[in-house]
Amino acid sequence: MEMQKGLRVGLEDILNGVSGMDTRSLEKLAETVSHILEGRRDTSPAERERALMGRIHHLIPVFISDRYRQLQEKMEREKISATERREFMQIVAYLEEMAVVRLQLMAELAGLRQVSLSEVAENLRKQRYGRHVKA
């Protein structure tokens, strides 16, 4: 692979570099690569819609949501250590980044369906919480 003009890097070198990355950077890289792959695949609109819905619904890993709730409860009880507070703030930053990604996915879905972003948001809310929930 040519990284810059005249600079060639082999797959082995790339994998060695990736293995040394911190978890947060590795997650961002994985998400970016996944997005690039999805864009390159020749899929029908229905397949793309299913893929978008899957990513929207499973964007945040369960273990992160669970840990966020645990730390949030500790914060509310004011029984959180400095280390846990830093972890909580890192999770909050990650969730903010994923909110932007979710919005981008929803915008793409709105374009695919040719509806407004508000309509996509309302449909997702109804799917998750039931038909009678309003924003």
Backbone as a chain_set.jsonl record, in Angstrom:
{"seq": "MEMQKGLRVGLEDILNGVSGMDTRSLEKLAETVSHILEGRRDTSPAERERALMGRIHHLIPVFISDRYRQLQEKMEREKISATERREFMQIVAYLEEMAVVRLQLMAELAGLRQVSLSEVAENLRKQRYGRHVKA", "coords": {"N": [[0.849, -1.168, 0.0], [0.556, 2.208, -0.821], [1.276, 4.822, 1.167], [1.965, 7.557, 1.234], [3.125, 9.601, -1.435], [5.63, 7.766, -2.844], [6.122, 6.376, -0.478], [5.893, 3.248, 0.64], [4.061, 0.769, 2.344], [3.786, -2.337, 3.884], [1.171, -4.793, 4.471], [1.673, -6.272, 6.782], [3.276, -4.476, 8.243], [1.424, -2.458, 8.702], [-0.474, -3.83, 10.281], [1.125, -4.416, 12.494], [1.585, -1.83, 13.445], [-1.06, -1.074, 14.055], [-1.666, -2.864, 16.104], [-0.356, -1.782, 18.248], [-1.796, 0.414, 18.976], [-3.759, 2.552, 21.153], [-6.807, 1.615, 22.818], [-9.052, 3.293, 22.331], [-8.311, 4.753, 20.008], [-8.013, 2.626, 18.269], [-10.638, 1.681, 18.149], [-11.851, 3.851, 16.826], [-10.489, 3.702, 14.395], [-11.354, 1.162, 13.504], [-14.084, 1.653, 13.17], [-14.028, 3.592, 11.155], [-12.828, 2.162, 9.031], [-14.779, 0.206, 8.713], [-16.898, 1.788, 7.837], [-15.866, 2.707, 5.396], [-15.681, 0.281, 4.014], [-18.405, -0.44, 3.869], [-19.331, 1.551, 2.187], [-18.104, 0.832, -0.179], [-19.146, -1.575, -0.912], [-21.316, -3.136, -3.181], [-24.431, -2.703, -2.83], [-27.965, -3.24, -2.575], [-30.576, -0.758, -2.175], [-32.32, -1.631, -0.125], [-30.726, -3.488, 1.263], [-28.714, -1.77, 2.149], [-30.202, -0.118, 3.797], [-30.951, -1.938, 5.81], [-28.403, -2.485, 6.834], [-27.685, 0.042, 7.795], [-29.667, 0.416, 9.766], [-28.981, -1.67, 11.503], [-26.44, -0.807, 12.381], [-27.159, 1.597, 13.624], [-28.779, 0.698, 15.728], [-26.997, -0.879, 17.176], [-24.762, 0.569, 17.905], [-23.469, 1.416, 20.255], [-21.57, -0.532, 22.338], [-22.807, -3.041, 24.583], [-21.407, -3.5, 26.989], [-20.204, -1.05, 27.442], [-22.386, 0.674, 27.8], [-23.473, -0.494, 30.09], [-21.365, -0.117, 31.938], [-21.276, 2.65, 31.992], [-23.758, 3.23, 33.218], [-23.29, 2.05, 35.733], [-21.195, 3.657, 36.738], [-22.43, 6.126, 36.67], [-24.413, 5.825, 38.612], [-22.761, 5.603, 40.868], [-21.697, 8.168, 40.847], [-23.979, 9.668, 41.401], [-24.474, 8.842, 43.988], [-22.316, 9.89, 45.131], [-20.019, 8.39, 45.589], [-17.578, 7.816, 44.23], [-14.452, 7.084, 42.884], [-11.416, 8.904, 42.043], [-10.186, 7.743, 39.835], [-12.306, 6.283, 38.748], [-13.953, 8.422, 38.109], [-12.493, 9.647, 36.05], [-12.617, 7.565, 34.186], [-15.37, 7.554, 33.774], [-15.697, 10.073, 32.559], [-14.267, 9.628, 30.204], [-15.903, 7.714, 29.015], [-18.203, 9.252, 28.655], [-17.236, 11.113, 26.775], [-16.763, 9.349, 24.641], [-19.402, 8.465, 24.17], [-20.524, 10.855, 23.308], [-19.151, 11.197, 20.89], [-20.149, 8.978, 19.521], [-22.788, 9.71, 19.345], [-22.701, 11.639, 17.385], [-21.89, 10.042, 15.224], [-24.132, 8.374, 15.082], [-26.073, 10.226, 14.349], [-25.116, 10.9, 11.8], [-25.478, 8.43, 10.514], [-28.254, 8.227, 10.701], [-28.97, 10.419, 9.124], [-28.058, 9.559, 6.645], [-29.773, 7.391, 6.321], [-32.216, 8.743, 6.234], [-31.897, 10.099, 3.813], [-31.773, 7.916, 2.083], [-34.334, 6.851, 2.395], [-35.749, 8.998, 1.585], [-36.977, 10.883, 3.294], [-37.56, 13.17, 6.053], [-35.029, 13.943, 8.514], [-36.098, 14.196, 11.037], [-38.365, 12.567, 10.82], [-37.192, 10.036, 10.545], [-35.957, 9.884, 13.062], [-38.218, 9.884, 14.724], [-39.457, 7.482, 13.899], [-37.498, 5.619, 14.716], [-37.571, 6.046, 17.477], [-40.19, 5.193, 18.036], [-39.942, 2.489, 17.354], [-38.208, 1.656, 19.335], [-39.336, 2.413, 21.834], [-42.063, 2.129, 21.679], [-45.29, 2.792, 20.213], [-46.583, 5.104, 21.197], [-44.965, 7.116, 22.11], [-43.698, 10.373, 22.251], [-41.42, 12.916, 21.144]], "CA": [[0.0, 0.0, 0.0], [1.302, 3.455, -0.844], [0.698, 5.722, 2.164], [2.217, 8.865, 0.657], [3.883, 9.424, -2.667], [6.957, 7.194, -2.644], [6.206, 5.628, 0.781], [5.119, 2.008, 0.561], [3.99, 0.045, 3.608], [3.15, -3.638, 3.727], [0.072, -5.115, 5.375], [2.273, -6.695, 8.055], [3.675, -3.256, 8.956], [0.194, -1.789, 9.139], [-1.034, -4.601, 11.393], [1.998, -4.216, 13.652], [1.283, -0.498, 13.955], [-2.413, -1.088, 14.62], [-1.676, -3.628, 17.357], [0.184, -0.948, 19.31], [-2.662, 1.572, 19.225], [-4.616, 2.488, 22.342], [-8.129, 1.067, 22.506], [-9.945, 4.315, 21.773], [-7.893, 5.012, 18.628], [-8.303, 1.413, 17.515], [-12.08, 1.671, 17.902], [-12.121, 4.846, 15.782], [-9.982, 3.14, 13.143], [-12.248, 0.075, 13.092], [-15.329, 2.251, 12.697], [-13.751, 4.245, 9.877], [-12.625, 1.112, 8.037], [-16.09, -0.395, 8.489], [-17.677, 2.722, 7.035], [-15.29, 2.68, 4.049], [-16.093, -0.985, 3.391], [-19.83, -0.385, 3.549], [-19.486, 2.412, 1.023], [-17.574, 0.173, -1.378], [-19.946, -2.743, -1.271], [-22.387, -2.865, -4.138], [-25.618, -3.236, -2.184], [-29.251, -2.655, -2.953], [-31.046, 0.184, -1.146], [-32.888, -2.373, 1.008], [-29.604, -4.025, 2.043], [-28.052, -0.636, 2.8], [-31.097, 0.303, 4.888], [-30.787, -2.92, 6.893], [-27.082, -2.272, 7.426], [-27.747, 1.281, 8.578], [-30.481, 0.158, 10.957], [-28.175, -2.497, 12.404], [-25.407, 0.035, 13.005], [-27.819, 2.561, 14.512], [-29.26, -0.003, 16.922], [-25.922, -1.55, 17.912], [-23.597, 1.45, 17.837], [-22.8, 1.428, 21.558], [-21.496, -1.881, 22.91], [-23.55, -3.204, 25.831], [-20.534, -3.371, 28.153], [-19.967, 0.375, 27.686], [-23.627, 1.198, 28.378], [-23.569, -1.011, 31.456], [-20.363, 0.551, 32.774], [-21.732, 4.035, 32.129], [-24.813, 3.235, 34.238], [-22.667, 1.772, 37.034], [-20.451, 4.832, 37.185], [-23.398, 7.203, 36.887], [-25.007, 5.57, 39.933], [-21.758, 5.968, 41.859], [-21.619, 9.639, 40.858], [-25.169, 10.165, 42.087], [-24.311, 8.531, 45.413], [-21.074, 10.557, 45.528], [-19.085, 7.365, 46.052], [-16.805, 7.478, 43.044], [-13.03, 7.412, 43.039], [-10.868, 9.774, 40.996], [-9.965, 6.886, 38.658], [-13.621, 6.008, 38.163], [-14.443, 9.676, 37.54], [-11.808, 9.794, 34.762], [-13.214, 6.564, 33.297], [-16.706, 8.044, 33.44], [-15.548, 11.173, 31.609], [-13.863, 9.028, 28.929], [-17.101, 7.098, 28.442], [-19.062, 10.357, 28.209], [-16.651, 11.624, 25.523], [-17.028, 8.325, 23.625], [-20.832, 8.511, 23.852], [-20.747, 12.065, 22.506], [-18.668, 10.895, 19.537], [-21.07, 8.025, 18.911], [-24.019, 10.447, 19.036], [-22.46, 12.255, 16.076], [-21.917, 8.95, 14.243], [-25.534, 7.955, 14.963], [-26.753, 11.26, 13.571], [-24.688, 10.733, 10.413], [-26.149, 7.232, 10.0], [-29.668, 8.562, 10.55], [-29.082, 11.318, 7.967], [-27.93, 8.719, 5.453], [-31.012, 6.624, 6.237], [-33.252, 9.683, 5.782], [-31.681, 10.3, 2.384], [-32.125, 6.682, 1.398], [-35.795, 6.729, 2.432], [-36.288, 10.255, 1.075], [-37.818, 11.486, 4.325], [-36.789, 14.092, 6.894], [-34.297, 13.369, 9.645], [-37.064, 14.133, 12.143], [-39.212, 11.393, 10.621], [-36.37, 8.865, 10.879], [-35.807, 9.878, 14.518], [-39.51, 9.486, 15.299], [-39.644, 6.051, 13.633], [-36.582, 4.881, 15.593], [-38.108, 6.173, 18.833], [-41.355, 4.311, 18.12], [-39.46, 1.104, 17.356], [-37.538, 1.345, 20.592], [-40.144, 2.638, 23.041], [-43.489, 1.903, 21.474], [-45.974, 3.69, 19.268], [-47.216, 6.283, 21.795], [-43.954, 8.02, 22.673], [-43.396, 11.573, 21.467], [-40.186, 13.593, 21.563]], "C": [[0.894, 1.23, 0.0], [0.604, 4.439, 0.083], [0.798, 7.184, 1.706], [3.02, 8.611, -0.598], [5.295, 8.941, -2.328], [7.115, 6.4, -1.355], [5.288, 4.424, 0.71], [5.208, 1.274, 1.893], [3.253, -1.256, 3.354], [2.048, -3.85, 4.752], [0.599, -5.508, 6.749], [2.683, -5.483, 8.894], [2.455, -2.516, 9.501], [-0.391, -2.506, 10.35], [-0.185, -4.459, 12.651], [1.741, -2.847, 14.281], [-0.061, -0.438, 14.651], [-2.425, -1.797, 15.97], [-1.131, -2.818, 18.522], [-0.667, 0.252, 19.661], [-3.424, 1.408, 20.531], [-6.032, 2.112, 21.894], [-9.04, 2.091, 21.836], [-9.604, 4.61, 20.31], [-8.201, 3.817, 17.74], [-9.791, 1.311, 17.197], [-12.447, 2.66, 16.798], [-11.664, 4.326, 14.423], [-10.92, 2.061, 12.615], [-13.551, 0.639, 12.534], [-15.133, 2.893, 11.325], [-13.584, 3.224, 8.761], [-13.961, 0.448, 7.695], [-16.949, 0.493, 7.591], [-17.174, 2.745, 5.581], [-15.734, 1.421, 3.316], [-17.563, -0.96, 2.989], [-20.076, 0.465, 2.316], [-19.027, 1.765, -0.268], [-18.407, -1.018, -1.821], [-21.08, -2.323, -2.185], [-23.655, -3.492, -3.57], [-26.87, -2.554, -2.711], [-29.656, -1.656, -1.867], [-31.621, -0.528, 0.079], [-31.786, -2.956, 1.89], [-28.894, -2.912, 2.79], [-28.89, -0.15, 3.972], [-30.973, -0.647, 6.074], [-29.449, -2.727, 7.606], [-27.068, -1.014, 8.296], [-28.535, 1.081, 9.866], [-29.702, -0.672, 11.976], [-27.12, -1.678, 13.117], [-26.025, 1.026, 13.98], [-28.208, 1.886, 15.82], [-28.147, -0.611, 17.762], [-24.634, -0.736, 17.941], [-22.79, 1.433, 19.136], [-22.767, 0.005, 22.106], [-22.176, -1.931, 24.289], [-22.644, -2.996, 27.046], [-20.228, -1.899, 28.465], [-21.211, 1.01, 28.312], [-23.772, 0.761, 29.829], [-22.602, -0.299, 32.392], [-20.741, 2.005, 32.994], [-22.781, 4.131, 33.238], [-24.237, 2.997, 35.639], [-21.969, 3.016, 37.589], [-21.379, 6.011, 37.453], [-24.067, 7.049, 38.259], [-24.034, 5.943, 41.046], [-21.635, 7.488, 41.974], [-22.797, 10.212, 41.644], [-25.087, 9.938, 43.589], [-23.068, 9.196, 46.003], [-20.081, 9.578, 46.143], [-18.248, 6.871, 44.877], [-15.36, 7.929, 43.262], [-12.585, 8.336, 41.9], [-10.648, 8.979, 39.705], [-11.281, 6.591, 37.957], [-14.207, 7.264, 37.519], [-13.795, 9.918, 36.17], [-12.386, 8.808, 33.746], [-14.592, 7.024, 32.842], [-16.628, 9.149, 32.388], [-15.101, 10.659, 30.237], [-15.065, 8.385, 28.235], [-18.038, 8.172, 27.91], [-18.545, 10.919, 26.881], [-16.913, 10.651, 24.375], [-18.496, 8.365, 23.202], [-21.18, 9.748, 23.03], [-20.293, 11.844, 21.069], [-19.632, 9.965, 18.814], [-22.415, 8.677, 18.598], [-23.886, 11.121, 17.669], [-22.515, 11.194, 14.979], [-23.355, 8.508, 14.007], [-26.314, 8.953, 14.116], [-26.385, 11.16, 12.093], [-25.384, 9.53, 9.773], [-27.636, 7.514, 9.76], [-29.892, 9.483, 9.353], [-28.971, 10.527, 6.673], [-29.21, 7.908, 5.238], [-32.16, 7.511, 5.742], [-33.128, 9.934, 4.283], [-32.096, 9.091, 1.574], [-33.649, 6.513, 1.306], [-36.502, 7.939, 1.821], [-37.346, 10.831, 2.014], [-36.94, 12.425, 5.152], [-36.059, 13.323, 8.0], [-35.211, 13.232, 10.856], [-37.953, 12.901, 12.037], [-38.454, 10.103, 10.948], [-36.23, 8.757, 12.395], [-37.089, 9.406, 15.19], [-39.761, 7.99, 15.094], [-38.744, 5.194, 14.529], [-37.077, 4.901, 17.034], [-39.297, 5.232, 19.023], [-40.946, 2.844, 18.161], [-38.901, 0.726, 18.723], [-38.469, 1.399, 21.791], [-41.628, 2.402, 22.875], [-44.107, 3.008, 20.656], [-46.425, 5.018, 19.881], [-46.233, 7.287, 22.36], [-43.705, 9.163, 21.714], [-42.126, 12.204, 22.014], [-40.5, 14.829, 22.355]], "O": [[1.878, 1.287, 0.738], [-0.527, 4.847, -0.179], [-0.171, 7.939, 1.786], [3.54, 7.512, -0.795], [6.048, 9.613, -1.623], [8.166, 5.793, -1.152], [4.065, 4.556, 0.719], [6.278, 1.168, 2.492], [2.218, -1.275, 2.688], [1.999, -3.168, 5.776], [0.029, -5.118, 7.768], [2.467, -5.46, 10.106], [2.467, -2.015, 10.626], [-0.763, -1.865, 11.333], [-0.723, -4.391, 13.756], [1.687, -2.722, 15.504], [-0.193, 0.173, 15.711], [-3.127, -1.368, 16.886], [-1.417, -3.137, 19.676], [-0.31, 1.03, 20.546], [-3.704, 0.292, 20.968], [-6.391, 2.277, 20.728], [-9.726, 1.767, 20.866], [-10.498, 4.708, 19.469], [-8.604, 3.98, 16.588], [-10.164, 0.9, 16.098], [-13.263, 2.347, 15.931], [-12.362, 4.487, 13.422], [-11.245, 2.039, 11.428], [-14.06, 0.145, 11.527], [-15.977, 2.751, 10.44], [-14.132, 3.394, 7.671], [-14.239, 0.163, 6.53], [-17.64, 0.005, 6.697], [-17.975, 2.797, 4.648], [-16.117, 1.475, 2.147], [-17.924, -1.406, 1.9], [-20.931, 0.14, 1.492], [-19.514, 2.116, -1.343], [-18.365, -1.414, -2.986], [-21.717, -1.289, -1.984], [-23.926, -4.67, -3.799], [-26.824, -1.437, -3.225], [-29.13, -1.708, -0.756], [-31.425, -0.07, 1.204], [-31.89, -2.927, 3.116], [-28.51, -3.09, 3.946], [-28.35, 0.193, 5.024], [-30.897, -0.203, 7.219], [-29.375, -2.797, 8.832], [-26.51, -1.01, 9.393], [-28.115, 1.529, 10.933], [-29.761, -0.402, 13.176], [-26.92, -1.831, 14.322], [-25.469, 1.267, 15.051], [-27.992, 2.442, 16.897], [-28.34, -0.838, 18.956], [-23.54, -1.298, 17.997], [-21.559, 1.436, 19.105], [-23.817, -0.601, 22.317], [-22.116, -0.97, 25.055], [-23.062, -2.383, 28.028], [-20.017, -1.544, 29.624], [-21.098, 1.797, 29.251], [-24.148, 1.556, 30.691], [-22.969, 0.078, 33.505], [-20.541, 2.534, 34.088], [-22.703, 5.009, 34.097], [-24.636, 3.648, 36.604], [-22.135, 3.372, 38.755], [-21.135, 6.803, 38.364], [-24.26, 8.031, 38.976], [-24.433, 6.531, 42.051], [-21.487, 8.024, 43.072], [-22.631, 11.127, 42.45], [-25.577, 10.752, 44.372], [-22.796, 9.09, 47.199], [-19.387, 9.906, 47.105], [-18.214, 5.68, 44.571], [-15.103, 9.024, 43.763], [-13.306, 8.516, 40.919], [-10.896, 9.485, 38.611], [-11.368, 6.64, 36.73], [-14.884, 7.176, 36.494], [-14.47, 10.346, 35.234], [-12.618, 9.162, 32.59], [-14.941, 6.899, 31.668], [-17.407, 9.157, 31.434], [-15.516, 11.202, 29.213], [-15.223, 8.498, 27.019], [-18.606, 8.018, 26.829], [-19.33, 11.173, 25.967], [-17.245, 11.07, 23.266], [-18.801, 8.304, 22.011], [-22.041, 9.689, 22.152], [-20.976, 12.259, 20.132], [-19.899, 10.145, 17.626], [-23.11, 8.243, 17.68], [-24.842, 11.166, 16.894], [-23.114, 11.416, 13.926], [-23.759, 8.29, 12.864], [-27.118, 8.566, 13.268], [-27.247, 11.317, 11.227], [-25.826, 9.602, 8.627], [-28.202, 7.097, 8.75], [-30.889, 9.346, 8.644], [-29.699, 10.787, 5.715], [-29.673, 7.758, 4.107], [-32.977, 7.079, 4.928], [-34.129, 9.977, 3.568], [-32.698, 9.222, 0.508], [-34.178, 6.091, 0.278], [-37.707, 7.903, 1.571], [-38.441, 11.21, 1.599], [-35.723, 12.466, 4.971], [-36.433, 12.207, 8.36], [-35.109, 12.266, 11.612], [-38.259, 12.263, 13.044], [-39.009, 9.188, 11.556], [-36.368, 7.67, 12.956], [-37.042, 8.61, 16.128], [-40.223, 7.307, 16.008], [-39.179, 4.163, 15.042], [-37.01, 3.888, 17.731], [-39.401, 4.555, 20.046], [-41.522, 2.05, 18.905], [-39.102, -0.391, 19.201], [-38.407, 0.537, 22.667], [-42.377, 2.471, 23.85], [-43.489, 4.05, 20.438], [-46.632, 5.981, 19.142], [-46.645, 8.231, 23.035], [-43.522, 8.955, 20.515], [-41.795, 12.05, 23.19], [-39.587, 15.529, 22.793]]}, "num_chains": 1, "name": "protein.A"}
